Amino acid sequence: MKKMKLNKMTTALMTGLVGCGVTSINAQTTSSQTPTSPTLEVIEITSQKRVQTLQEVPATVTAVSGELLDDYGIDDLFEMADLVPGMVFSRAPDDGLALTLRGLGTPARTQSFDQSVALFQDGMFVGKGRMYSAAFFDVERIEVIKGTQSTLLGKNTSLGAISVISKKPSDEFAGNIKLGREFENGGWSVDGGLDIPLAENFSVRVAGHYIDQNGWVENLATGRDVPEDNDTGLRITALYEPSDSLTITAVYQRSDSERIGNGYQFVDNGNYFSDEVLAIIGEAQLDDTKTAVCSQCPNQESYHDTSVDTYNVTVEKSLEDFTLTSITSYANYDIEFYDDFDFGNAFDEFAYVTTGQVDYYSTYFKRGESYNQFSQELRLASEGRDDFDYMMGLFYFKSDWDSLEEQFYNTPNFPPDNAGQLFNGSFGNDFKQKTDTISAFIQSDMYLTDKLTLSGGLRYTDENKDVQFDRTPGELSTLWNTVVNPPFESELNFQDSFLNGNLSAKYDWSKNTVVYASYGLGSKTGGFAESAEISSADPSLNVEDGGARVATEETSTYELGSKMVLLNNSMNLNLALFYTDIEDFQETSFFVTDGSAAFLTQNTDVESKGFEIDSKWQITDDVQISGAVTFADSTHKDDGSDLAQAPKWTGNIGYLYTRELEAWDMHMRSSGFVRYRDSMVSQINETYPSDSLTTLDFTLGLFSNDDTWEVMLVAQNVTNERASDFSGPPAAPIGAILGAPTGDQGITSETLNIQRTVKLQVSYHFY
């Protein structure tokens, strides 16, 4: 069996994302093509320091190139989800992440828990969901690995992982700049990078990013088109290769993000409301307008300000038959959030009726967070042995998170004739959490025959969380902040240890067909939910007893798959069947019951089963088509109800057409995709449904034969289809405007998916 040792450049690009025999390195080569025998581009990844094609890897992996991201003007991970079947990535009002793969993930809202779909930035584990929305630019590629990847990826990868690999410096002076102008909603962007060789073995790349983008929903009350985004980013990457056996890569990134307003609006879910009421709260239809005022928020809108700094140093040393890798990283972020959680323009009804004067009241949350993390990974891997390969290592992680969220409830007309006694008043959740994690892992590939490879690994993890959790009432003492949400002071501790692992078997059925079977056992540590309703005034109790303690969730994933190369190397066809079972799934939802609004965090047992198919076909040298579909039936095991943000069907079909224009010494390129997302629900008990969504994306561009310039027109959601991206009830019963509470079937709040965008991009490369 022929093994391939990583060359120095491939090793330098190693980011440490490995799991179930997968390492997130994606070097691309193009096979020679003739007019009569078109072949697909060959995508290669590395597994335990071996080079393999994507078709050989015994796992479901979606690789998205930086070029494709640029072509579609994708500026963040939320938009990138459209390119990955089976992936849903939505934003809750407070920037909580609703991220699911195959219908499973960590629900939005609670920030004290990590995501179960982990993010890696140039090999650095990103410990908090807040950093998932950091500036997104100068990307070499993104790889999405589905299924449990606990052995080598480790901490909180029970449902998958996303690896973002940034561009590395070249050894020649070169640069690029891209300007974009958005015409449909208004806005512009600029991205660029510069490679600077400072010595024969030392080079630096400096990359920058700026975007000023208006939103797709007009707030009639403030005159803004929201959400209005202003993002800046700076990355400096240094690559030092003092010898053939030593590579040092250092990366610093700074991201600043400011968002004014949100796209949330009232939606009537079927109740009858009078014209007078609709005039007060808006038309209550899912469209591109809203009417909302938050008089206490900056600009009278929800407001988010996030700054993130990351530092990462990767050292790789080749020592004869193995490679030693060290990844040292530090990251921190600070946020200031104001969130208008009544999503409207509530006012004092009595004053309006008696005087005609409108006095606005806002239910809003104010949140400040500071976070820092340090991690160190040491990894030892063999290189191309004939009998087996191995990888072993240690991982240490430490973080410190401080969060103060103040909730201000102002509902002037509820209960009737008892104003200010229940849904008025404020309180603060002051949550400080220190986390220490240490783990050890070992994994091996055993080549039993020329056709059969068995892979197995184990990882032991011990995690400790020390928490100071205090709740204090505001100056106005009411039933809301003294009885419904009682004050307390608590010092808490959560400790857990677990043994996870992966096992897979891969069989080369023929030269062009691989079949595999895999199993993964993963865990995501529990702890205390800072947003939980704590009626007992004792957060150390389990959530079902009125506390905030949530158990560790444990995931088992089974997968059968086949990867085929067909039609004389012009087509790839990948098939996978999967089943995932989760005990003590950490579920958070926001609901209204008996006129009371609350966040519910709980443990429950869930499962997901289904299949995935993806294919790509190079029909001619000029024409390529692709398609993918994922079916995932993700349900609660007790009653069979659907999980939130878990559409059963997702998929896409598209084309890529490239044609040389010989008379003008240039090429034309066009692409188009039809993407489908099935209907889904946004909260538990199958409440707050979202209609299915089908969008059409299209690009048309010209680029020079030497790739020095490119002009590209990018249109997304051409037909301007709309469906709710995330939905739920207001934090206070919006029916208080009418003097009565609103239940699950009343007016709720929803945000639209991004509406049609039309962008012109101009790029220039110099060498």
N, C-alpha and C positions, 0 to 999 in steps of 0.2 A: 504494500500500500504506500503510495507516494505521499510524502508530507512536504509542506512548503513552509519554510521558516520566514517569519516576518522580516521584511527589509527595514532599514532604519527609518524611512519616512513613514511607513505604515505603523511602526512602533511608536513614532512620535505622535501619531494621531490617536493612539489608544486612549480611550476615555473611561475605561473600566466598567462599561455597561455590559455585563455578561450574565446570562441566566439560562438554565435549561439548555446549555450548550450554545448560547447566543452571546456574541460580543458586538456592541454597536459600533462597528467600523464598517464603512460602506465605501469601498473604492470601486470606481466604475471604469470598465473598459468596453470598447465597442469592437465587436467582431467585424472582420472584413466582410463587405457586402458586394454582391453583384446584382445587376438588374433582374436576373432570373432567380436569385436565391437570397431574398432578404432575410436577415437574422435579427433577433432582438438584442438590445444592449444587455450585456452580462453584468449583473450586480453581484459584487463579492462582499462578504462579511467575514469576520474572523471569529473562530470558536476555540478557546483555550490555546491561543497563539498559533492557530492554524488558519489558513485562508480557505474559505469555502464560498461557493456561490449561494445566493439566497435560496435557490431551489433545493439545496441539500440540507438546510437547517431544520431540525425537528421541532418547529414551533411556528406559530402564526406571527409574522413580522411584516409591518407596512413601512417601507422606506420612502420618504418624501424628500426630494432633492431641493436644495436652495434655489436652483433655477426655476423649478415649478412654483415655489413660494413667491419668487420675484415676479414671475409672469402674471400671477393672479393678485399681486399687490397685497398679499397677506401680511398683516402687521402684528398679529398676536396668535397665541395658541387657540383662542376661542374660534377664530376663523379657520385655522388649520384643521379643525375637527371635520370640516366638510369634505376633506380629502381622504378620510379614514372611515370606511364602512364599519358600523357597529360602535361608533364613538359619538357621544353627545356631550357638548361642553357649553353650559349656559351660566350666566351670571345672575345671582340673586340680588335683591336691592342693595344689600350691604357688601357686595363684591364677594360673597360666599360662592364657592365653586360647586356647580352641579355637574360633575365630571363622571361619566359612566363609560365603560367598555363592556360590550355584550350585555348591556342592561344593568351592570353592577358598578358601584363606585361609592364614594363618600358623599352623602347628601350635603346640601348647602347649609350654612349658618354657623354651626359650632366650630370655633377656630382653635379650641384647645387640643383637638385631635389632628393628626397628620392625614394626608390623603392616602387611600389604599391603592391608587395608581400613582406611583412615585415619579418624580421629575428629577432628571440628572442634567446638569449644565456643565459640559466639558468634563464629565466624570465626577463632578461634585454633587452629592446628594443634597437636594433642596428640601428643607425640613418643614416649610410652612406654605399653605395654599396661597397666602397673600403674595408670595413671590412668583406664582405662576403667571401673573399678569404683568410682570416686569417688561421693560422695553425689549422688543423682539426684532433683531436686525442682524445683518451680515452672517447669515446662517449657511453653513456648508450642507447640512442635511438634518432631518429629523427621523428618528426611528421609533415606532410604536410597537411594543412587544405585548401581546395579549396573553392572558393566563397567569397562573401563579409562578412567580420568578424569584422565590425566596432564597435559594442557596447562595448565589453569587451576587445578586442585586441587593438582597438583604432587607434592610429596614423598610417595612411598610410597602412591599411590592406584592401583596397577596392577590391583587387583581390586575397587575400589569405594570408597565413602566413606559415613560416617554424620555428619550434621550435627545437633547438639543446639542449639536456639535457646531461650534462656530468656525469660521474660516481661520486658517493658520497662516503665518507669514511665509512668503516665498523668499528664495535666495536672490531675487532680482528686483530692482526698483520697478514698481508698477502701482497702479491705482485704478479706482473706478468711482463714478458718481452717478446717481440716479435721481431725477427730479420727477415728481408726480403732481398732477393737478386733478382734483375731484370736481366734476361738474354738476352732478345730480344734487348733492347736498351742500357742497362747498367745502373747500379745504385743500391743503397742499402738504407735500412731504418731500424730504430730501434724505438720501442715504449715501454713504460713501466709505471708502476704505483706501488706505495707503500702505504699501509694503516698503519697508526701509531696511535694506541690508547694511548693518553697521560694521560688520567684520565678515571674514570668510565663513565663520561658523556661528554667527550671531545675527539675527534679524528680528525686526519688530513690525507688527501690523497695528495701525491705529484706525479704528472704525467709528463712525458717528451716525446718529439717527435723530431726525426731528419730524414730528407730525403735528399738524394743526387741523383738526377735522371737526366739522359740524355734524350734528346728529340728524336722525331721520324722523323725529317726532317733534312737532311744533307745540311748545307750551304756550297756549293762548293767554295765560295769566301773566307770564313774564316776557313774552316775545322772543324767547330763545328757541333755537333748534337744538334739541337735546337727544342723547348725551353729547356734550361738547368736550372733545378730548384734546389734550396738549401733552405730548410725550417727547422726552429727550433721552438719548442714551449715548454713552461713550464706552468703548472697550479698547484696552491696550493689551496686546498679546506679544510676549517675547519668547523666542525659540532659540535655545543655546545647545549646540552639539559639539562639545569639546573633543569628542572622539567617536569612533564608529560604534562604541559600546555604551555610550552615555548620552541621554537626551533629557533636557530640562525645559519644561514649558510652563510659563507663568502667565496668568490671565487676571486682569482687573476690569471690572465692569461697574459703571454707575448708571442707574436708571431713575428718572423722575417722571411721575405721571400725575396729571391733574385732570379730573373729570368733573364737569359742572352739569348737574341735572341727571335724570335717568329717563328711560323710555316707558316707565310704568304708567298705566292709565286705568280708569274704571271700565269694567266690562259687565254688562247686565247678562247674567247666566239664565235668563228665562223668566224672571219675575216681571210683573206689570208695574210700571212706574208712570206717574203722571207727567205730563209735559213740564209742569212747574218744577218737579223734582229733577228731571233730566236737565233742565236749564240751569239748575244750581250745580249739579255735579258733572255736567258735560253730557255728551251724547251717549256715553256708555257703550260704545262700539269699538272693536279692535281696528284702529286706523292710525293715521299719522298725526293726530292731534290729541292734546290732553289739556286739562285745566287744573293746575296745582300750584299752591303757594306754601312756602315754609318761611314765615316771617323771621324766624330766629336763625335761619341758615344763611351762609354767604350767598349773595346774589339771589336770595329768596328761593334757592333751589337746593336739592341734595348736592353735596360737595365732597369729593374724595381727593386727597393729596397723599401720594405714596412715594417714598424714596428708598432705593435699594442699592446696597454696595456689596459686591462679592469679590473675594480674593481666592485664587486657586493656583497651587504649584504642583505639577506632576513631574516626578523624577523616575526615569526608567534606566535600569542598568542591566546589560546583558552579561551573564556570567556562564560562559561555555554552554551547558545544556539547559539552562533555565534563565528566566528574566525576573528581576526584582523590581517591583513597582511601588512607589509611594505617592499617595494623593493627599495633600494637606490643604484644607480649605477653611475659610472664615467668611461669614456673611452676616449682614444686619439690615434691618429695615425699620422705618418709622412711618406711621400713618396718622392722619387726622381726617376723620369721617364725620359728616353730618348727613343723616338719612331721613328724608321725609317719609314717614311710615304710614301716613293716612292717605297719601297719594292724591290729595284733592285740596279743596279750598273750604274746609269746614268753617262755619261761622256761628255766632250766637243767634239762634233762631228767634228767641224771645225779643232780643234787641232789634232784630230786623223787622219783626211783625209790628212792634210798638213804635219804633222810631224811624224805620227805614234805613238805619245805619248798619253797615256790614262790618263786624269785628271778627277778623280771622283768628283761628286757633290752629295750632299745629301739634300733631303728635309726631315727635321726631326723636331719633337716637343720635347721641354724640359719642364718638368712640376715638380714643387715642391708644395706640399700641407702639411698643418698642420691642425689638427682638434681635437677638444675636445667637449665632451658632458657630461651633468649631467642630471639625471632624478630621480624623486621620485614618487612612486605610493603608495597610501594608499587604502586599500580595506577591506570592511566589508562584511562578508558573513554568512548567516544562515546555520545551520547544521541539515538537515534531518527533516524538519517540515512535518506535515501531510497534510496541505492544500496548502501551497506554499513555495518555497524557493526564496531567493533574494540575490543579490549582488550589492553593490554600492561602489563608490570610486571616488578619485581625482587623476589626473595625471599631473605632471609638467615636462617640458622638456626644456632644454636650451643648445644651441650649438654655437660654434664659428669656422668658417671655413675660412682659408686663402689659396688661390690658385693663383699661378703665372705660366701661361703657355706661353712660348715663341715659336713662330712658325717661323722656318727658311726655306724659300723657295729658292731653288737653281735649276733653270731650264735653262740651258745655251743656248738652241737653240730655244727658243720660246718667242715672235713671230720671224719668220725668218727675218734676217737682222735688228733686233731691240733687240738684246740680252740684257738682264738685265733690261728691262723697264716694264715688266708686272709681270712675275712669279719669279722674284728675290727679295731679300730683306726679312726683318723680322719684326715682331711686337710682342708685349706681351699683353696678357689679364691678368690684375691684378684684382682679384675678392675676396672681403672680405665680408662674410655674417654672421650676427648674427641672430639666430632664438630663439624665445620664444614661447612656447606653453603651454596652460593650458586647461584641459578638465575635465568634470564631467560626470559620467555615472551611470545608474541604470538598473538592469535587474532582471526579475523574472520568475520562472517556476510555473505555476498554474496547479494543478492536479484536473482537472474538474471531471474525473471519474477514475476508476481503469485502464481504457484503454486509455484515452485521456488526453494528456498534452499540454498545450498552453504556449509558451515562448515568451516574448517580452522585448525589452529594448531600451533605448535612450542614446545617447551620444552627449553632446554639446562641441565643440572645438573652441577655439580662438587661432589663430597663427599670429605672427608678424615677418617679415623679414626685417632687415635693411642691405642695401647693399652699398658698395663702389666699383664701377666698373670703371676701367680706362683702356684705350688702348693707348699704346705708340709705335711709330715706331722705328725701329732699326736705326743704324748709316747710312746705305745706304738707301736713300729716293728714292722710285720707285713708279710707279703707283699702285703696289700691296699693299703697306703699307701706302699710303697717300690718294688714291682715292677709290680703290676697298674695302679696309679695313681702313676707315678713323679713325684717333685718336679722343679720347674724354676723359672727366673726368665727372663722374656722381655720385651723392648720390641718392639712390633709396630706396623706401619703398614699401613693399607688405603686406597687412593685409587682413585676411579673417576669417570669423566665419561661422560655419555650424552645423546643427543638423542632425545626422545620427542615424541609428537604425536597429534592426533586429526583425523579427517576424517568428515564426515557430509553426507548429502543428504536433504532433506525435501521431499516433494511433497504439496500439498493436492489430493488426488484429487477431493474434493467439499467442500461446505460442512461436512460432518460426518465426513469421513474423511481421515486423514493417514497416509501411508506414508513410511517412512524406512529408510535404510541407513547404518551407521556402522562405523568402524574406529578402534581405539585401540592405540597402542604405548606401554607403560609399563615402568618398571624399579623394582626395590627393591634398594637397595645391599646388597652382601655385607659381609663382615668376619670376625670371629673369634667362635666360639661358646663362651661361658664355661662351658657345661655339657658340652662334648664330652669323650668318652673319648680321652685323648691318650697312647697307648701308647709313642709315640716319644720322649717328653719334649721334643718340639720343636713347640710350637703354631703356628709359622710355616708348617708344612707343610700341604698340602691335607688335608681330612678323610680321603680315601681312602688317604693315606699315613701316617696315624696322627697328624695334626695337628689344628688347629682352624680353619683358613682355609676359608671358604665363599664361593663366587662370587656375584656379583650375578645375581638372577633377572630375566628379561626376558619380558614378557607381551604377546601379541597377541590382541585381542578383536574379533570380527566379529559384527554384529547386524543383523537385518532385523526390522522391526516395523510394526505398524499400530495406530492408535488411532481408535476410532469412537464417535460419539454416535448412539444409536438410539432408536426408539420415541418420537419427538417430545420429545427431550431428557430422557427419563426413565431412560435406560440408557447406561452407558459399557461398552465392550468393548475391551480392550487385548490384543494378541497380539505375541509376540516369539520369534524363533529366534536362538540364539546359539552361537558356537563360540569357545573360549578355548584358546590354546596357550601353554604356559610352558616356556621353556628354563632349566635350572638352578634349578628350584623348590627352595626352601630347606625341607627336610623334617627334622623332629626326631621321634624316636620313642624309647620306653623298652622294652627287651626283655630277655629272659633267654635265654641260650644257653650250653650246656655248664656250667650251674650258676653262670654269671656274669651279674650284672645291670649294665646300662650304658645310657647315653643315646647314641643314634646320631643325629648331625646330618650331613646329606649333601645334595648337589645331585643332582637327578634331573629328567627331562623328563616333564611331565604334560599332560593335556588335559581339557577339559570341554565337552560338547555337549548341547544340549537345547532346551527351549521353556518359555515362561511364558504363562499366560492369567489375566487377572483381570477381574472384571466387578462392576458395582454397578447395582442396579435399584430405582428408587423406584416401587413398585407403586401405592401410594396416598399421600396426604399423611401417613398414620400408619405405613405399613409400608415398610421398606426391606430388601432382601436383598443379600448380597454373597458372592462366592466367588473363590478364586484357587487355582492349582495351578502348581507348578514341577517339571519333570522335568530332572534334571541327571545325566548319565553322566560321572562324574569318575574318571579312571583313570591309572595309570602307563603311559607309552607303550611301555616295553620289554616288559612281560609282561601288560598289560591288567588288572592287579589294581586293586581299588578303593582310593581314597584314604581316609584317616582322616577321621572326622566329615563324611562326604559321603553322606547318604541320597539315593537316586535320586528319590524322590517326597516332596514336602511340599505341604501345602495346607490350606485352611480354607473353611468355608461357615458363614454366620451371618445373623442377622436383627437388626433394630432396630425396636422398636415404641414409639411415643409416642402417648399419648391424653390429651386434656384432660378433666379431671373437673370439669365446670362447677359442680356442686353444692357442691364443696369449695374452689373457687378455686385449683386446683392441677393439675399434670400427673402422669401416671404414665409411667415409661419402663422398658422391659425390653429386654435384649439377650441373645443366646446365640450361641456359636460351637462348632463341632466342628472340632478341629485334628488333623491327621495328619502324623506323621513316619515315614518308611519305616525299615526296619532299616538298620544301618550298622555299620562297624567303627571301633575307636578307635586302632588301631596299624597299622603297615605290615604287609605280607604277609597282609593280611586276617585279622588276629588280634584277639582280644578283641571279639567281636561284641556288638551291642546289638539287642534285639528292637524291632520297630516299636511305635509309641506313638500311641494315639488318645485325646485328652482332650476333655472337655466343660466349657465355662465358661458361667456364667449370672449375670446381674445383674437386680435388680428394685429400683426406687426411686421415690420421690415427690419432686417439687420444686415450689416456689411459682411462680406465673405471672410474678412479677417477678424470679425467680432469686435471691432473697435467702437461701433455705435449700434444703437437699437432704438426704434420708436415702436411703442406698443399701446394699443387701445384695449382696455380691460373693462368689460361690462359684467357685473355680477347681479344675479336675480333679475334678469332682463325683463321678465314679465311682471315684476313687482308683486310677487305672491306674498301673502302674509299669514302668519300663524303665531300664537303666543310661544315665546321662548321659555318663559318661566312665569308661574302665576301662583297666587295665594290670596288670602284675605288681608285687609288692612290690619295694622297692629291694634288699632282701636276700632270698635264697631262703627263703620261709616254711617250706618243707619241712624246714629245719634243725631245727625242733622234733622232727622224726621221725628226725633224723640222716641225711637224704638231701636233695639239691637238688630243687627244683621246676621243671619245664619249662613250656613254653607251654600245655600242656593240664592243668596242675594247678590248684591253688586260686589265684585271682587276686583283685584288689581292684576294686570298682566302686562308684560313687556313684549313688544314685537321682535321678531327676528329682524336682522338688518335688511332694510329695504334696498331697492335698486341703487347701485353705484356705477358710475361711468368715470373711468380714470384714464388719463393720458400719461404715459410714462416715457421718459427720454433717458437713455443710459449711454455713458461714454466710458470706455476703458483705454488706458494708456499704459505702454510698456517701456 
